[in-house]
Amino acid sequence: MSKKKKGSLLRNSHGYIIPSQEMLFKVDQMIRKLDKLSTPQSILHGNPEVPGIVLERSMVSPLDRKGKEYKKILKEYEEKRPEFLAALANHPVGKSLSLLAVGKEGVEMMRKGKVPKLNLGTIVDDDGIRRNAIAFYNVRRMKLPGQSQKNSRDCYNCHHIIQKSVKAKHLRSPNDPENLVLVQSFRTHNNQFNPHHFWHALFLHPQINGNPGVVQPYYAPRPLFPVYPPVQKPIHSIEQLREELKKLDPQATLPHSWENKIIAFSRLLGNQPYRVPARYREAIKLYQRIYSKENKEETHALQARNTAAQEASPLAKEWLPPGAVVNGQPLPFTHKPKFILPIVDRANRIQKEGYNSLPLAPKKNKQRKEAIFYR
């Protein structure tokens, strides 16, 4: 039996949100597009510093953070986020991917429209590695002395591929599911499990800072999974993945394409969960200071923004291609980034030109061969 208060989402008797057919359709389209965007081989041959990531190119202009349009986007985001999370957790593939990424407790929170949180103490998994409690299956829980379980800053967040604070002509709304990903945002342990702020600090903020309001090219990190990272426990075979998934939900399954991509992601990282490399963590801290209490005043915030962009600019240039704008200055066409990431265009089609192309999804007659390779 469903219940609905005025102005609220439809929920069942357990408090789970019942997503609209429109939202379910949009989430389904988002997952289908992601599945076509890469191959297991392209993920396996990626960069372990940013595994399972491509750059999405678009043309954007910054929004006035005090303007009506930006405030409207924020309001819409607060309204749509709970339903998006519930729809992702209700989708057959989305649920299985979410279970592997955030575990049973995380999926329960998503079905209620909440982001998963790390509030269960320090966890030691059955292989002896300390990890996020929400994401694991056979664990013994150990709470550190003095650790607060109620006020943990460690949670997942809905990240906008193209930021809320910029406008892209091709995107109807930045709050559409195709522009969202659920991502780790753990600030403790020196941000090593915080790819969310890593993307903002290194890729997004340096590109848009200093823009006076003009249209510019914009390269946004796009994860190839709807929940990132997709796993935190090493999984190196289809049999192991299915076994782990069965522990979480005996009915849950994944298509071969997603199974192989998760295994490729895990093999790229080896025997450890994904961690943001140490050399980027100071840039993350500077970015986080933009939103600190001492920088609430506009002049202080502007100075913090400029400082964060300046310090991150040399690192951003290592990743961004020629023509990208860094701290107000376009990179020359002679620029050669230290690291190469595949680039997708605004329609999520792979750019075929140049050195940064990504193989298209395999044809059906190759899927059997892939399945055998990853067993």
ChimeraX attribute file (.defattr): number of C-alpha atoms within 10 A of each C-alpha:
attribute: neighborCount
match mode: 1-to-1
recipient: residues
	/A:1	6
	/A:2	12
	/A:3	14
	/A:4	11
	/A:5	8
	/A:6	6
	/A:7	7
	/A:8	10
	/A:9	18
	/A:10	17
	/A:11	18
	/A:12	13
	/A:13	9
	/A:14	11
	/A:15	13
	/A:16	19
	/A:17	26
	/A:18	20
	/A:19	22
	/A:20	14
	/A:21	10
	/A:22	10
	/A:23	18
	/A:24	20
	/A:25	14
	/A:26	17
	/A:27	25
	/A:28	19
	/A:29	14
	/A:30	18
	/A:31	20
	/A:32	12
	/A:33	16
	/A:34	17
	/A:35	18
	/A:36	15
	/A:37	19
	/A:38	23
	/A:39	21
	/A:40	23
	/A:41	17
	/A:42	20
	/A:43	26
	/A:44	21
	/A:45	14
	/A:46	20
	/A:47	16
	/A:48	20
	/A:49	14
	/A:50	18
	/A:51	22
	/A:52	29
	/A:53	22
	/A:54	26
	/A:55	23
	/A:56	23
	/A:57	21
	/A:58	21
	/A:59	16
	/A:60	23
	/A:61	19
	/A:62	21
	/A:63	16
	/A:64	13
	/A:65	12
	/A:66	8
	/A:67	9
	/A:68	11
	/A:69	14
	/A:70	18
	/A:71	15
	/A:72	10
	/A:73	16
	/A:74	16
	/A:75	11
	/A:76	14
	/A:77	18
	/A:78	11
	/A:79	15
	/A:80	17
	/A:81	21
	/A:82	21
	/A:83	25
	/A:84	30
	/A:85	28
	/A:86	28
	/A:87	29
	/A:88	30
	/A:89	25
	/A:90	21
	/A:91	17
	/A:92	15
	/A:93	19
	/A:94	21
	/A:95	24
	/A:96	25
	/A:97	28
	/A:98	27
	/A:99	28
	/A:100	26
	/A:101	25
	/A:102	32
	/A:103	24
	/A:104	20
	/A:105	15
	/A:106	23
	/A:107	28
	/A:108	18
	/A:109	19
	/A:110	27
	/A:111	26
	/A:112	20
	/A:113	24
	/A:114	19
	/A:115	23
	/A:116	24
	/A:117	22
	/A:118	23
	/A:119	19
	/A:120	17
	/A:121	18
	/A:122	17
	/A:123	20
	/A:124	18
	/A:125	18
	/A:126	12
	/A:127	9
	/A:128	10
	/A:129	14
	/A:130	15
	/A:131	19
	/A:132	24
	/A:133	25
	/A:134	22
	/A:135	23
	/A:136	24
	/A:137	18
	/A:138	12
	/A:139	17
	/A:140	12
	/A:141	14
	/A:142	13
	/A:143	13
	/A:144	10
	/A:145	7
	/A:146	6
	/A:147	13
	/A:148	13
	/A:149	12
	/A:150	9
	/A:151	9
	/A:152	16
	/A:153	15
	/A:154	20
	/A:155	17
	/A:156	23
	/A:157	20
	/A:158	23
	/A:159	20
	/A:160	22
	/A:161	22
	/A:162	25
	/A:163	21
	/A:164	21
	/A:165	19
	/A:166	20
	/A:167	21
	/A:168	20
	/A:169	13
	/A:170	11
	/A:171	16
	/A:172	9
	/A:173	17
	/A:174	22
	/A:175	25
	/A:176	18
	/A:177	26
	/A:178	21
	/A:179	19
	/A:180	24
	/A:181	23
	/A:182	26
	/A:183	28
	/A:184	26
	/A:185	23
	/A:186	23
	/A:187	20
	/A:188	12
	/A:189	9
	/A:190	14
	/A:191	23
	/A:192	19
	/A:193	24
	/A:194	24
	/A:195	23
	/A:196	24
	/A:197	26
	/A:198	23
	/A:199	18
	/A:200	21
	/A:201	28
	/A:202	27
	/A:203	25
	/A:204	22
	/A:205	24
	/A:206	28
	/A:207	28
	/A:208	24
	/A:209	19
	/A:210	18
	/A:211	16
	/A:212	10
	/A:213	13
	/A:214	9
	/A:215	16
	/A:216	20
	/A:217	16
	/A:218	25
	/A:219	26
	/A:220	24
	/A:221	22
	/A:222	24
	/A:223	23
	/A:224	24
	/A:225	22
	/A:226	26
	/A:227	24
	/A:228	24
	/A:229	25
	/A:230	26
	/A:231	23
	/A:232	21
	/A:233	23
	/A:234	19
	/A:235	20
	/A:236	20
	/A:237	21
	/A:238	19
	/A:239	13
	/A:240	14
	/A:241	21
	/A:242	17
	/A:243	13
	/A:244	19
	/A:245	21
	/A:246	14
	/A:247	13
	/A:248	17
	/A:249	15
	/A:250	11
	/A:251	9
	/A:252	16
	/A:253	17
	/A:254	17
	/A:255	11
	/A:256	15
	/A:257	18
	/A:258	18
	/A:259	20
	/A:260	28
	/A:261	24
	/A:262	28
	/A:263	24
	/A:264	26
	/A:265	27
	/A:266	28
	/A:267	20
	/A:268	21
	/A:269	18
	/A:270	14
	/A:271	14
	/A:272	14
	/A:273	17
	/A:274	26
	/A:275	17
	/A:276	20
	/A:277	15
	/A:278	10
	/A:279	9
	/A:280	16
	/A:281	19
	/A:282	16
	/A:283	22
	/A:284	26
	/A:285	17
	/A:286	19
	/A:287	26
	/A:288	17
	/A:289	16
	/A:290	20
	/A:291	13
	/A:292	11
	/A:293	9
	/A:294	11
	/A:295	16
	/A:296	12
	/A:297	9
	/A:298	9
	/A:299	10
	/A:300	12
	/A:301	18
	/A:302	16
	/A:303	13
	/A:304	21
	/A:305	22
	/A:306	19
	/A:307	18
	/A:308	25
	/A:309	28
	/A:310	18
	/A:311	17
	/A:312	24
	/A:313	20
	/A:314	13
	/A:315	19
	/A:316	23
	/A:317	23
	/A:318	15
	/A:319	17
	/A:320	26
	/A:321	24
	/A:322	15
	/A:323	16
	/A:324	22
	/A:325	23
	/A:326	26
	/A:327	19
	/A:328	16
	/A:329	12
	/A:330	15
	/A:331	17
	/A:332	12
	/A:333	10
	/A:334	9
	/A:335	15
	/A:336	15
	/A:337	16
	/A:338	12
	/A:339	12
	/A:340	18
	/A:341	24
	/A:342	20
	/A:343	27
	/A:344	23
	/A:345	13
	/A:346	16
	/A:347	12
	/A:348	16
	/A:349	15
	/A:350	20
	/A:351	17
	/A:352	14
	/A:353	9
	/A:354	8
	/A:355	11
	/A:356	17
	/A:357	17
	/A:358	22
	/A:359	17
	/A:360	15
	/A:361	17
	/A:362	15
	/A:363	7
	/A:364	8
	/A:365	8
	/A:366	10
	/A:367	15
	/A:368	10
	/A:369	10
	/A:370	17
	/A:371	15
	/A:372	11
	/A:373	11
	/A:374	18
	/A:375	13
